[in-house]
């Protein structure tokens, strides 16, 4: 395979996948039913929802720190 010399078309982070850990959580049956109602991959969907909650929480913390009290 030839060495890549031109990296202009490269996309940073395209193939990055954060490491995952197996965990056991007790969740409401209705929550699991709702996640599963969207088809396969309910654990992935739960992970995405939790990541979104983290990012919005961090963003609101940053915004609240910038406002004068």
Secondary structure in CASP SS format (residue, H / E / C, confidence):
PFRMAT SS
TARGET T0000
AUTHOR 0000-0000-0000
METHOD secondary structure of the structure
MODEL  1
X C 1.00
X C 1.00
X C 1.00
X C 1.00
X C 1.00
X C 1.00
X C 1.00
X C 1.00
X C 1.00
X C 1.00
X C 1.00
X C 1.00
X C 1.00
X C 1.00
X C 1.00
X C 1.00
X C 1.00
X C 1.00
X C 1.00
X C 1.00
X C 1.00
X C 1.00
X C 1.00
X C 1.00
X C 1.00
X C 1.00
X C 1.00
X C 1.00
X H 1.00
X H 1.00
X H 1.00
X H 1.00
X H 1.00
X H 1.00
X H 1.00
X H 1.00
X C 1.00
X C 1.00
X C 1.00
X C 1.00
X C 1.00
X H 1.00
X H 1.00
X H 1.00
X H 1.00
X H 1.00
X H 1.00
X H 1.00
X H 1.00
X H 1.00
X H 1.00
X H 1.00
X H 1.00
X H 1.00
X H 1.00
X H 1.00
X H 1.00
X H 1.00
X H 1.00
X H 1.00
X H 1.00
X H 1.00
X H 1.00
X H 1.00
X H 1.00
X H 1.00
X C 1.00
X C 1.00
X C 1.00
END
